Amino acid sequence: MSQQGYVAAPPYSQSQPGIGGFSAGFGPSNSSLHFGHYGDPNSSYSAPQPGPGTTPSSRMSSGHPASFQGPQLPPPTQQQITLPPGSQVRPPANNVNSLCAQPSLPPMARQDGIPGPVPPTPNLQQLSGQPPGPGYHPQQANYGPQMAGSQLSYPGAFPGGPAQLPGPQQKKLDPDSVPSPIQVIENDKASRGGQIYATNTRGQVPPLVTTDCVIQDQGHASPRYIRCTTYCFPSSSDMAKQARIPLAAVIQPFATVPPNETPLYVVNHGETGPIRCNRCKAYMCPFMQFIEGGRRYQCGFCNCINEVPPFFFQHLDHIGRRVDHYERPELSLGSYEYVATLDYCRNNKPPKPPAYIFMIDVSYRNINSGLVKLICDELKTLLDKLPREEQEESSAIRVGFVTYNKALHFFNVKSSLAQPQMMVVSDVGEVFVPLLDGFLVNFQESRSVVINLLDQIPEMFADTNESETIFAPVIQAGMEALKAAECAGKLFIFHSSLPTAEAPGKLRNRDDKKLLNTDKEKTLFQPQVNSYEALARDCVANGCCVNLFLFPNQYVDVASMGLVTMYTGGTLYKYSNFQLDADSPQFLSDLRKDIEKKTGFDAIMRVRTSTGFRATDFFGAIYMNNTTDVEMAAVDCDKAVTVEFKHDDKLNEDSGALIQCAVLYTSISGQRRLRIHNIGLNCSSQLADVYKTCETDALINFFAKSAFKAILSQPLKAVRDILVNQTAHMLACYRKNCASPSAVSQLILPDAMKVLPVYMNCLLKSCVLVGRPEIPTDERAYHRQLVMSMGVADTQFFFYPQLLPIHSLDLKSDAVPAAVRCSEERLSEGGAFLLANGLSMFLWLGVSAPPELIQGLFNVPSFAHISTEATSLPDLDNPFSKKLKSLLEHIQSQKPYTMKLIIVKQREQPEMLFRQFLVEDKSIYGGASYVDFLCCVHKEICQLLS
């Protein structure tokens, strides 16, 4: 029995990020009306952005740091902002809620010759320029009657009377005097970029997600796997309720690790299996304390004293540490894996390797558009790239093929056949799998039969005129096939229209703009029939993950069709109005990335905590049958689960707050494993310590997911109000308890949260939270679903896009030009700018962009000659073109979705689309500008403090 040995071979050559999605009300865990304790006054919520220092491991009061184990933090710095005197905004008499409503335009306002209801640029709170002093203070404006406790509506043109704006209008506040996200990002890069970040101190704040550094695991999980909203928890629940900073962790258990960082070690204790605490079942980790000469250990989570198994015994050194401490990953590292024993397997049998089933909609439109041929041609080369373990010669994953329209067609591609055989299932009410032997095959063995099939499919259905499709029975068939083969796996479904054929899961077009901004708007985000929820539950129970590639050219009810994908840890892709020439590269790139992803299958995750607090809410592409087990049919490198914690007792400042995330899963080779991530946070009875160690990017991830979950059960206006209110509460609590005294007219922001308002405003302006008839319902449901499973880096990029001045590319160095703030004021007519947010990518060209730049990129002589039809740049042999191409590739490589490039010329129609991404400006859909939102939040803070 190989006992002590652990294998230094990586489990996954690249470890992969976690899960995301939403848990809706399956069972008691989430059936409360307010999702995520969203409207409840006791909720604790938060927003952070690390300052330059690291954080204390023991306590510090705001002025007098005590001794810590880690480097000292500077005393709390804060940003103060003053509003100029005399800027008056009076609320409309008829509408208490529109304290920040902007004046509405006449219905057919025209802007730049584009018809349609375009809200104006209101002069809300026009602030006079202030040089940025030590900070930024809005002078108390004369805000009209102070309505005690009245909820402030999010500023913007949401329905409500037009605001009256009497009183002198000031010249606008200089945007340079309000906190800049770009400045925060660049400062962190300057102080921590390119360095080694060692995780050897409890409660230290990691570099921002936007900072490149090398992470060295020295006892706490890498921030690639776990990021927290704050790295110092308040010691009591009263304190947590006072600050309202959400206490949460964003866990991406399979996050990709760059090649210059060590992959996870695999520990194998043979038949004994992993060592666990007898009481709380936590796994052996660096938080266990060995006592009595090494014969026993005290659990760091529940304090239970356990016997050390004889094979695991080792003597202690002079400081009470085991002499083999550094030789064992489970004693010295924050993250590692265990090989699981049969007790951890379904039916106590070792699992089989997973399977991938490709299910292609062969209805008239897909055949006609060339999509079916495109998919079949691509699969011929892609099947050679199925993921495999490092040491394996070929992939262990088996593959199967199904086509469908109103009926299902299964294919026998057994290696001994000369030709593939088709079996049709036309009774889609009771789906069964017509063949077992020959349906799931090893591609290398059945290569000629499979290639033959992929050549035949487009021809087989070439003359079809069947335009109706089924959908739920397709998922059911894939799941039954995996169940019959006794393995987990993924379905890759390529589908294009609303499933209207008579069958289970049939959908009707229920898109209704009249529901916008009413209490019924939430129904648009809920599935229209119950059968999809039951189907999702069965899929999860059988380890069947559903990846859905949608090609709609009208409403397809993403909220219903995407539900199974969301609950099973799958990924949803949507290519609206797909055109073969323009959109193939984006779709094929997504398909390649997805098939090659290292993934954990049939996974279950449990989050354990030390005494005094516990995990209460989970957000992600997950399913929950009970309150503790997070189930995922699959989890890939891009999926993250956001976990909220609540106190159930006081926390001890000496022992801190410890978190262990364990994911039990089946690897791509069919091995059952446990992936463990441990992190230790500090605790303090001083609020200043909590604010000092906040991370704004993780806070925004939490707020986005909790808000996007809440809209299933609450009116959108209530959800927006809660977000504004929450922001004001966190900042008011800081001001009251941590900031040095100052005039009421000053807006004071804690250093770690100074860009919270700008990010929060971006979230409030997202199409999910803004019901406007111009925004397709499917687009909102799609964005909602994507965000629910995003990690911190992806939500940061999505809500605050990157805007790069590419006219200042330095061809001599590898450096990327520093980003500029997302505002029209930062664009220049003589420049070219690249904007990306993870889903969309724009190349904006100013009317006076230099001819040499245009020639270098497009090979045309002038601005007028540039075609905006192209979705990629031509391949040109010049340094500027090559440099920009490699920059585009670099940005793409960091993100899970392929972004289609849209070329935008200044002052032409498509510029309207581009402008929606300039998130610091007023939105054409009625969202406030950053400066206006700051005033709004400041006013709310003043009300809370008065």
PyMOL commands that set and color helices and strands:
alter all, ss='L'
color gray80, all
select helices_A, chain A and resi 28-30+35-37+96-98+175-177+181-192+237-243+270-272+292-294+310-312+325-327+329-332+342-344+346-348+364-368+371-385+447-460+472-484+513-515+521-525+531-541+558-561+563-567+580-596+687-692+696-710+716-737+751-753+756-764+777-787+792-799+806-808+824-826+851-858+863-865+879-893+911-915+930-945
alter helices_A, ss='H'
color red, helices_A
select strands_A, chain A and resi 6-7+78-82+196-198+214-216+226-228+232-234+248-251+266-267+289-291+296-298+305-307+335-339+355-361+398-404+408-412+421-425+489-495+544-550+572-574+599-609+613-619+623-624+630-636+641-647+657-666+672-684+746-750+802-805+832-836+840-845+900-905
alter strands_A, ss='S'
color yellow, strands_A
deselect
rebuild
show_as cartoon
